[in-house]
Amino acid sequence: MSSGWPTRRVIARVVPPVALGLVIALVVALVVVAPAPPERDLDLNNSGVWVSSDAAGVFGRVNRSAGAVDTVLMDPEYVAGAGLDVLQDQQTVVGLDTSAGRVFPVDTRDGVVTEGSDLLVDATGQVALGGGILAWVSGVTGEIRMTAYGEDEPVVPAALLSEATVAARLDGVGAGASGVDVAVDGSGRVLAAAVSGSWVLLVPGAPAVTGTVGPLESVVVTLVAGVGLIADAATGEITSTTGA
């Protein structure tokens, strides 16, 4: 007896083995030819870029790969209002308290200030770092002092107190004139100058080269391709050590 409802017929559909094999082969081919995720080179060095903040009284290392600060440290002897600066030559880092004339190394592996190796210099002097050389010029005596460091030989600012580190002296410093500057390039060349116009260029393995410009109202020095440049920011004049 019929119920009046239409009868539903179930039809079994079977995928032929040949067709199934083709589908599997296609999937495998797509996996083989699909492009792999791009490789990323991770920067695993310990250098980063070190910066300082006068307002916060801290030093920090910016991780260039992550684009973020991964290390923050405070100088244990920091006094509110002090001026801070930082010098870096790859993994060698030196902190400066420009108000007190204090120079101290930073342990970049542990992210701490290396205690017991700091140096007090006159606050009118200038410090530069580069090419395995830490250089300091005194704004009182005009003395230019240098000490070397290496990958396995940490920089020791206190070594600049040794008389053996006096490499040269600027003329006209401490006699009423104020203002000195110093720069070091990647080859260890050192250029120092004073507002008196006296300058000294020190090249490793060669005699010191001296000269005079100015007098200047202010002094800023740098080294470009081994040539020293002496600038007076007040007048805009720039003189090279090759044409002085």
Order of alpha helices (4+ residues) and beta strands (2+ residues): alpha-beta-beta-beta-beta-beta-beta-beta-beta-beta-beta-beta-beta-beta-beta-beta-beta-beta-beta-beta
